[in-house]
Amino acid sequence: MVEVKKLVTEVSGRRGNECYYIFCLAVEVALNRQPEEPKMKSICTEVQKILGKKSNDSVSKALSRAVEDIWEHGNIERLQQIFGRPVLEKPTPKDVITVMSQYLWEGLVLGAEKKIM
């Protein structure tokens, strides 16, 4: 989770918002499922269970708030580096979560391969 929090902090706007904890959990859930790309409903359900929340709606809304905050107040240049391309429109929570988890996963896999060689 440390790497997830570090990456989210690099792009976040107002990191103190509670929605970022939920966003970090969602990225962690997606990271644990790599190389698969889980459906957003599945990610929200797992985060909901971790948090003990009663509905996926609150998780989904928190994820949307986090992405909105990143888009309005965050480091878009860093977000574009993570995406590997220009990001001209606000991405969906699923896009950001999937790309961040893949970015971290690739770093972990490539890092492990370098250690073996």
C-alpha positions in Angstrom: 0.0 0.0 0.0 3.0 2.3 0.5 3.7 2.5 -3.2 0.0 3.1 -4.0 -0.1 6.0 -1.5 3.1 7.4 -2.9 1.8 7.4 -6.5 -1.6 8.8 -5.5 0.1 11.6 -3.6 2.2 12.5 -6.6 -1.0 13.3 -8.6 -3.4 14.3 -5.9 -4.8 17.7 -5.4 -5.9 18.1 -1.8 -4.6 14.9 -0.4 -6.3 15.4 3.0 -9.7 14.5 1.5 -11.1 11.3 2.8 -11.9 10.1 -0.7 -8.2 9.5 -1.3 -8.1 6.7 1.2 -10.9 5.0 -0.6 -9.1 5.7 -3.9 -5.9 4.2 -2.6 -7.8 1.1 -1.6 -9.3 0.8 -5.0 -5.9 1.1 -6.7 -4.6 -1.6 -4.3 -7.5 -3.9 -5.1 -6.8 -3.5 -8.8 -3.1 -3.9 -8.3 -3.6 -7.2 -6.5 -5.6 -8.5 -9.5 -3.0 -7.6 -12.2 -2.6 -8.5 -15.0 -6.4 -8.9 -15.0 -8.4 -5.7 -15.4 -11.3 -6.1 -12.9 -14.7 -4.5 -13.5 -15.3 -1.3 -11.5 -18.3 -3.0 -9.8 -16.0 -5.7 -8.5 -13.4 -3.2 -7.3 -16.1 -1.2 -5.5 -17.6 -4.3 -3.9 -14.2 -5.3 -2.5 -13.4 -1.8 -1.2 -16.9 -1.7 0.3 -16.2 -5.0 2.2 -12.8 -3.6 3.5 -14.5 -0.4 4.7 -17.6 -2.2 6.1 -19.8 0.2 4.1 -23.4 -0.8 3.3 -23.5 0.4 -0.3 -21.2 0.5 -3.4 -22.7 4.0 -4.0 -20.7 5.6 -1.3 -17.5 4.0 -2.6 -18.3 5.0 -6.2 -19.0 8.6 -5.2 -15.7 8.8 -3.3 -13.8 7.5 -6.3 -15.5 10.1 -8.5 -14.6 12.9 -6.0 -11.0 11.8 -5.9 -10.7 11.9 -9.7 -12.5 15.2 -9.9 -10.0 16.6 -7.3 -7.0 15.2 -9.2 -8.3 16.8 -12.4 -9.1 20.2 -10.8 -6.2 20.5 -8.3 -3.7 17.8 -9.0 -0.5 17.3 -11.0 -1.8 16.6 -14.5 1.7 16.4 -15.9 2.5 13.5 -13.6 -0.9 11.9 -14.4 0.0 12.1 -18.1 3.4 10.4 -17.4 1.5 7.6 -15.7 -0.9 7.3 -18.6 2.0 7.5 -21.0 0.1 10.0 -23.2 -1.6 13.4 -23.1 -4.8 13.3 -21.1 -7.0 16.0 -22.6 -10.3 15.2 -20.9 -11.0 14.2 -17.3 -10.6 10.4 -17.2 -13.1 8.1 -15.5 -12.3 6.6 -12.1 -11.9 3.2 -13.8 -9.4 4.6 -16.2 -7.3 6.2 -13.5 -7.5 3.2 -11.2 -6.6 0.7 -14.0 -3.7 2.8 -15.3 -2.3 3.4 -11.9 -2.5 -0.2 -10.9 -0.9 -1.3 -14.2 1.8 1.3 -13.8 2.7 0.0 -10.3 2.4 -3.6 -11.4 4.8 -3.0 -14.3 7.2 -1.3 -12.0 7.1 -4.2 -9.5 7.5 -6.9 -12.3 10.3 -5.0 -14.1 12.0 -4.3 -10.7 11.9 -8.0 -9.8 13.3 -9.0 -13.2 16.2 -6.6 -12.8 17.0 -8.1 -9.4 17.0 -11.6 -10.8 19.5 -10.6 -13.6 
